[in-house]
Every structure is written in structure tokens, then in C-alpha cells.
Amino acid sequence: MKNNKNYYMPAEWEKHERTFIEWPVKESLVWPDNHEEVIKGYANVINAIAEFEKVTLLVNEDTYEEAKSRCKENVEFLTIPHNDAWCRDNGPTFVWDECKNLAAINWNFNAWGERFTPYDLDNQVASKIIDHVKVKGFDADIVLEGGSIHVDGEGTLLTTKECLLNKNRNPNLSMAQIEEQLKSYLGIKKIIWLNQGLYGDETDGHVDNVACFAKPGVILLQTCKDPLDPNYKISEENLEILRNATDARGRKITIIEIPQPPARYYKEVRLTLSYLNFYIVNQGIILPIFGQEAKETDKLAIEILSKVFPEQKVVTVDGMSLIKEGGNVHCITQQMPAGNII
């Protein structure tokens, strides 16, 4: 079904009906020897979210018992086969109409430009979730991951050229054609294009690692002040773009900076550490922190987010158990906003 332009994507801070997460698949892990650490990390995020709202956890038949033994109350288990466990990217994007009637977008998913295989089951997850929750579904014409976009719920979308214009996603579509698709499916009036995401991000620069809306007209941006760090040039450029940007309603953007944590490596590969990969839940913020030499920036991130979201309780989780696999809290979650199912 093609999209009805009466629908739009609400902001993440709108009330949720639930959160969807996929349980890890050992065979898909970049570092299979870390399986125990990874599932512990997922369980910590799931149980933290479940304190605020219901979690629907997607499991494979052979991982149901493992997942159930790790999760506490307020978690529903749903058997949907999947290859990997990044529900932000292969799950559906939920949208509202003006009466808050729910629908959902089923994007095409090609595992971040066919970087990982197989992904055939992952590309079916969104449609199966849509069928499960019994909302109207729109099958999109483009490849897109949920982590590549952020919205303010008032017609403005934030993304990066590095990802959305990458030829490993939609090589036959121009920037104008991609904009047209985003505007149609998500009810967008204005797109703010950053050039790059964080250095070394294997998603090709997902925006949810570098910037996000805190509220309409206000963007949180992770920044770097070390000229020798490759993220310095990226963050300075992002600052300049946002200082000159306006949103869909003509407002100048207020920028709130969050300093990046110190660089950290695993098996000689730099990890994409980001505080911006937090997730907003009902009355809460689930924030990855990194400890050790990042203790000072961890503390600062908590302080900043507590001020930006004064009505939300900031709950921290160990971000190291997830980031070795290439993502963090926001990457493994997908919100279903509260609304009417008709």
C-alpha cells in the first residue's frame, strides 16, 4: 500500500504504547566469543525499559528460553525469525494521522549496504510486526534504516548525506527523489542534512550517533574539541550547518553540545562511542555510559540530559557490552507510539 500523506512520524518523546527489541543471534555477532556479554547488555537495556513501558521482545525459536531467563516483568515474547538484532534499523517506523490513528512504514532493509549477510529474515521483520499489531502498513520504495533519521514531530527531519545518499542503499535515486520519499512517507516539510556521522561508524554515518532532536527547534549534538581527533572536523562542520539551519516552522536551531567520550579501541578498531545513542521512554531516558577514562564525560552527559529532559528519569546502562557489536541503546530499540488501531 502506498502512503497516505495524512500520516506523519511523531517524535520519540511522544507517549509510547511499547518498545520492540530483537534478541541477539549468536551466529550474527561480530565477536561471537562475547555472546554472554552481549546478551547481558541486551537484557540490561530490556529490563531498564520495562520499568517504564512494555517491551515486546522478538525471539527466534531456539533463543526463547535464553531470553526469558534473562528478562524480568513487563516483557512480552514474540517469535519472529531474524538474522540480527538491530530493531531500530530493520523494524517498522510507526506514524500517526491527525487523529492519532496508527500506521507503520515497512522500509526495504539491505543490512547497511549489504555489509552483513544473510539479511533475508531481517527484511521481513517489519512487515511481520505490522501484521502482529494489526495496523495499516505502507510498503516503502526505498532502502532506509531507522537509525539514519530523527524527527521533531512538527515536520522537520535530521539525517546525514553520508548514509542516505550512499550508493550502497539507493544508487538509482537522487537526493531530490529521496527527499520526496521521506516527505511522503513521514509527513516531512523540511530536511536538515548533515554531511557526516561519527568517524568509523560502520552504518555509514547514522545520525542517531551524532545528533538528535531534544524538542522542536532544539538539537543535541555530540562534539569533539581535539583537533587531532577525526571527529573534530566532523563536529565543527555539523555545528556550522546547524547554526545556519532553520526547521519546518522557520525557527533557528538551538544547539546543545554533549562532549564525546574519550576514544576507545577493541582489537585495534576504534569504537563508535556516543551518548546520543540514548533512547527516550515514557518518563525516562535510557543512556549508555562507558566508565573508566570516560567517567567525567559520563557524568557530564547525565547532567546535560537531566537538564534537557527535566521530567524524565535518566537511567544509565553499560554501553560497552553493546558498542563492540557496532551500536548501542537507540540502535536496538524501536518505539511504537500510543495511538488508535483502526
C-alpha positions as CSV (number, residue, x, y, z in Angstrom):
1,M,0.0,0.0,0.0
2,K,1.3,3.4,-0.9
3,N,1.4,6.2,1.8
4,N,-1.4,8.5,2.6
5,K,0.0,12.0,3.1
6,N,-2.2,12.5,6.1
7,Y,0.3,10.4,8.2
8,Y,3.4,11.8,9.9
9,M,6.1,10.4,12.2
10,P,5.7,11.6,15.8
11,A,8.8,12.5,17.8
12,E,10.3,9.9,20.1
13,W,9.3,11.7,23.2
14,E,5.6,11.2,22.5
15,K,3.9,8.6,24.7
16,H,4.8,5.0,23.7
17,E,2.5,2.0,23.6
18,R,5.5,-0.2,23.8
19,T,9.1,-0.8,22.6
20,F,10.2,-3.5,20.2
21,I,13.6,-5.2,20.6
22,E,15.2,-8.3,18.9
23,W,17.1,-10.8,21.0
24,P,20.7,-11.3,19.7
25,V,21.6,-14.1,17.4
26,K,25.0,-15.6,18.3
27,E,25.9,-16.6,14.7
28,S,25.5,-12.9,13.6
29,L,27.8,-11.4,16.2
30,V,30.9,-9.7,15.0
31,W,32.7,-11.2,18.0
32,P,30.8,-14.5,18.9
33,D,33.1,-15.1,21.8
34,N,31.4,-12.1,23.5
35,H,28.0,-13.7,23.3
36,E,27.5,-13.8,27.1
37,E,28.5,-10.1,27.4
38,V,26.2,-9.1,24.6
39,I,23.1,-10.9,25.9
40,K,23.7,-9.4,29.3
41,G,23.9,-6.0,27.7
42,Y,20.6,-6.5,25.9
43,A,18.9,-7.8,29.0
44,N,20.0,-4.8,31.0
45,V,18.5,-2.4,28.4
46,I,15.3,-4.5,28.2
47,N,14.8,-4.6,31.9
48,A,15.6,-0.9,32.2
49,I,13.0,0.0,29.6
50,A,10.4,-2.4,31.2
51,E,10.4,-0.3,34.3
52,F,8.8,2.4,32.2
53,E,6.8,0.7,29.5
54,K,6.0,-2.7,27.9
55,V,8.7,-4.4,25.9
56,T,7.9,-6.8,23.0
57,L,10.9,-8.9,22.6
58,L,11.4,-10.7,19.2
59,V,13.0,-14.1,19.6
60,N,13.9,-17.0,17.4
61,E,12.5,-20.4,18.4
62,D,15.9,-21.5,19.7
63,T,16.5,-18.4,21.8
64,Y,13.2,-18.1,23.6
65,E,14.3,-19.9,26.8
66,E,17.6,-18.0,26.9
67,A,15.8,-14.6,26.6
68,K,13.0,-15.5,29.0
69,S,15.6,-16.5,31.7
70,R,17.2,-13.0,31.4
71,C,14.2,-10.8,31.3
72,K,12.0,-9.5,34.2
73,E,8.4,-8.5,34.2
74,N,6.6,-6.4,31.6
75,V,8.3,-8.2,28.7
76,E,6.2,-9.9,26.0
77,F,7.9,-12.6,23.9
78,L,7.1,-12.8,20.2
79,T,8.6,-15.4,17.9
80,I,9.6,-13.7,14.7
81,P,12.7,-15.2,12.9
82,H,15.5,-12.7,12.5
83,N,19.2,-12.8,11.4
84,D,20.5,-10.0,13.6
85,A,19.2,-7.8,16.4
86,W,19.1,-4.1,15.4
87,C,15.4,-3.3,15.6
88,R,15.9,0.4,15.0
89,D,17.1,-0.4,11.5
90,N,15.0,-3.3,10.3
91,G,11.8,-2.7,12.4
92,P,8.9,-0.6,11.2
93,T,8.6,3.1,11.6
94,F,5.3,4.0,13.2
95,V,3.3,7.0,12.0
96,W,0.1,8.8,13.1
97,D,-2.6,10.7,11.3
98,E,-4.2,13.9,12.7
99,C,-6.5,11.7,15.0
100,K,-3.5,9.6,16.2
101,N,-4.6,6.6,14.2
102,L,-1.6,4.4,13.9
103,A,0.0,3.0,10.7
104,A,3.6,1.8,10.0
105,I,6.2,2.0,7.3
106,N,7.9,-1.1,6.1
107,W,11.2,0.1,4.6
108,N,13.5,-2.1,2.5
109,F,16.4,-3.3,4.5
110,N,19.7,-4.4,3.0
111,A,21.9,-4.8,6.1
112,W,23.7,-1.4,5.8
113,G,24.5,-1.6,2.1
114,E,24.9,-5.4,2.2
115,R,27.7,-5.2,4.7
116,F,26.4,-8.3,6.5
117,T,24.7,-11.4,5.2
118,P,22.3,-13.1,5.4
119,Y,19.6,-10.5,6.0
120,D,16.6,-12.1,4.3
121,L,14.8,-12.7,7.6
122,D,15.6,-9.2,8.8
123,N,14.0,-7.7,5.8
124,Q,10.7,-9.5,6.7
125,V,10.7,-8.4,10.4
126,A,8.9,-5.0,9.9
127,S,6.0,-6.5,7.9
128,K,5.5,-9.3,10.5
129,I,5.5,-6.7,13.4
130,I,2.9,-4.7,11.4
131,D,0.8,-7.7,10.9
132,H,1.1,-8.7,14.6
133,V,-0.1,-5.3,15.9
134,K,-2.8,-5.1,13.2
135,V,-2.1,-1.6,12.0
136,K,-2.2,-0.3,8.4
137,G,1.1,-0.9,6.6
138,F,2.8,1.1,3.9
139,D,5.5,-0.7,1.8
140,A,8.2,1.9,1.1
141,D,10.0,2.1,-2.2
142,I,13.5,2.8,-0.7
143,V,16.1,1.3,1.4
144,L,16.3,3.0,4.8
145,E,17.3,2.3,8.4
146,G,15.5,3.9,11.3
147,G,18.8,5.0,12.8
148,S,19.5,7.2,9.8
149,I,16.7,9.6,10.7
150,H,15.5,11.7,13.6
151,V,12.3,13.9,13.6
152,D,10.9,16.6,15.7
153,G,7.2,15.6,15.1
154,E,6.5,19.0,13.6
155,G,7.7,18.4,10.0
156,T,11.5,18.5,10.4
157,L,13.8,15.6,9.8
158,L,17.5,15.3,10.6
159,T,19.8,13.0,8.7
160,T,23.3,12.6,7.1
161,K,24.3,12.6,3.4
162,E,26.9,10.0,4.2
163,C,24.2,7.5,4.9
164,L,21.1,8.4,2.9
165,L,23.0,9.3,-0.3
166,N,25.3,6.4,-0.1
167,K,25.3,4.4,-3.3
168,N,25.1,1.1,-1.4
169,R,21.5,2.0,-0.4
170,N,19.6,3.6,-3.3
171,P,22.0,4.0,-6.2
172,N,19.3,5.0,-8.7
173,L,17.7,7.8,-6.6
174,S,18.8,11.4,-6.5
175,M,18.9,13.5,-3.3
176,A,15.7,15.2,-4.5
177,Q,14.0,11.8,-5.1
178,I,15.0,10.6,-1.6
179,E,13.7,13.8,-0.1
180,E,10.4,13.3,-1.9
181,Q,10.1,9.8,-0.4
182,L,10.8,11.0,3.1
183,K,8.3,13.8,2.8
184,S,5.7,11.5,1.5
185,Y,6.0,8.6,4.0
186,L,6.8,10.6,7.1
187,G,4.9,13.8,6.7
188,I,8.1,15.9,6.5
189,K,8.3,19.5,5.3
190,K,12.0,20.3,5.9
191,I,15.1,18.1,5.9
192,I,18.3,19.2,7.6
193,W,21.2,17.4,6.0
194,L,24.4,16.9,8.0
195,N,27.3,15.7,5.8
196,Q,28.8,13.0,8.1
197,G,28.2,10.9,11.1
198,L,30.9,9.8,13.5
199,Y,34.3,8.7,12.3
200,G,34.4,4.9,11.7
201,D,30.7,4.3,12.1
202,E,30.0,1.1,10.1
203,T,26.4,2.2,9.5
204,D,27.9,4.9,7.1
205,G,27.1,7.7,9.5
206,H,23.8,7.1,11.1
207,V,22.5,10.4,12.6
208,D,21.4,8.7,15.8
209,N,25.1,8.5,16.9
210,V,25.8,12.2,16.3
211,A,22.7,14.4,16.7
212,C,19.0,14.2,17.7
213,F,16.1,16.5,18.5
214,A,15.5,17.3,22.2
215,K,12.3,19.1,21.3
216,P,11.2,21.2,18.3
217,G,13.8,23.7,17.5
218,V,16.4,22.2,19.8
219,I,19.1,19.7,18.7
220,L,21.6,17.8,20.8
221,L,24.9,17.3,19.1
222,Q,27.9,15.3,20.2
223,T,31.1,17.4,19.7
224,C,34.8,16.9,19.8
225,K,37.3,19.6,20.8
226,D,40.6,17.8,20.0
227,P,41.9,19.0,16.6
228,L,43.9,15.7,16.3
229,D,40.7,13.6,16.5
230,P,39.0,12.8,13.2
231,N,35.7,13.6,14.8
232,Y,36.8,17.2,15.3
233,K,36.4,18.3,11.7
234,I,33.1,16.4,11.5
235,S,31.6,18.0,14.6
236,E,32.8,21.5,13.7
237,E,31.1,21.1,10.3
238,N,27.9,19.9,11.9
239,L,27.9,22.8,14.3
240,E,28.3,25.2,11.3
241,I,25.4,23.5,9.4
242,L,23.1,23.6,12.4
243,R,23.9,27.3,13.2
244,N,22.7,28.2,9.8
245,A,19.7,25.9,9.7
246,T,16.0,26.6,10.3
247,D,13.3,24.0,10.9
248,A,10.0,23.4,9.1
249,R,8.4,26.2,11.1
250,G,11.2,28.7,10.3
251,R,12.8,28.5,13.8
252,K,16.6,28.9,14.2
253,I,18.1,25.8,15.7
254,T,19.2,25.9,19.4
255,I,22.2,23.6,19.7
256,I,23.1,21.8,22.9
257,E,26.5,20.2,22.8
258,I,27.4,16.9,24.6
259,P,31.2,16.3,24.6
260,Q,32.2,12.9,23.2
261,P,33.7,10.3,25.5
262,P,37.4,9.6,25.1
263,A,38.4,7.4,22.2
264,R,38.4,3.6,23.0
265,Y,39.5,0.7,20.9
266,Y,38.7,-3.0,20.8
267,K,41.0,-5.4,18.9
268,E,42.7,-2.3,17.4
269,V,39.4,-1.0,16.0
270,R,38.1,2.4,17.2
271,L,34.6,2.0,18.8
272,T,31.9,4.5,17.9
273,L,31.1,5.7,21.4
274,S,28.1,8.0,21.6
275,Y,26.0,9.4,24.3
276,L,23.5,10.5,21.6
277,N,22.5,6.8,21.2
278,F,20.2,7.1,24.2
279,Y,16.5,6.2,24.0
280,I,13.5,8.1,25.3
281,V,10.9,6.1,27.0
282,N,7.7,7.0,28.9
283,Q,9.1,9.2,31.8
284,G,12.6,8.1,31.2
285,I,15.9,8.2,29.3
286,I,18.0,5.1,28.8
287,L,21.6,6.3,28.5
288,P,24.7,4.3,27.6
289,I,27.7,5.2,29.6
290,F,31.3,3.9,29.2
291,G,33.1,4.1,32.5
292,Q,36.9,4.1,33.2
293,E,38.5,7.1,31.4
294,A,35.0,8.2,30.3
295,K,33.8,8.8,33.9
296,E,33.9,12.6,33.6
297,T,32.1,12.7,30.3
298,D,29.6,10.1,31.5
299,K,28.8,12.4,34.4
300,L,28.5,15.4,32.1
301,A,26.2,13.6,29.8
302,I,23.9,12.6,32.7
303,E,23.8,16.2,33.9
304,I,23.1,17.7,30.4
305,L,20.3,15.2,29.7
306,S,18.8,15.7,33.1
307,K,18.5,19.4,32.4
308,V,17.3,19.0,28.9
309,F,14.6,16.4,29.9
310,P,13.7,17.6,33.5
311,E,10.6,15.4,33.6
312,Q,12.4,12.2,32.6
313,K,14.4,10.0,34.9
314,V,17.9,9.3,33.4
315,V,18.8,5.6,33.8
316,T,22.3,4.5,32.8
317,V,23.3,1.2,31.3
318,D,26.8,-0.2,30.4
319,G,27.3,0.9,26.8
320,M,30.4,-1.2,26.4
321,S,28.6,-4.5,26.1
322,L,26.7,-3.3,23.0
323,I,29.1,-1.0,21.2
324,K,31.7,-3.7,20.4
325,E,29.0,-5.1,18.1
326,G,28.7,-1.6,16.4
327,G,25.7,0.0,18.0
328,N,24.0,0.9,21.3
329,V,20.7,1.5,23.1
330,H,18.9,3.5,20.4
331,C,20.1,1.1,17.7
332,I,18.4,-2.0,19.4
333,T,15.1,-0.3,20.1
334,Q,12.1,0.8,18.1
335,Q,9.2,2.7,19.6
336,M,5.5,2.1,18.9
337,P,3.7,5.4,19.9
338,A,0.4,5.2,21.7
339,G,-2.5,5.6,19.3
340,N,-5.6,4.2,17.8
341,I,-5.7,0.9,15.9
342,I,-8.5,1.0,13.4
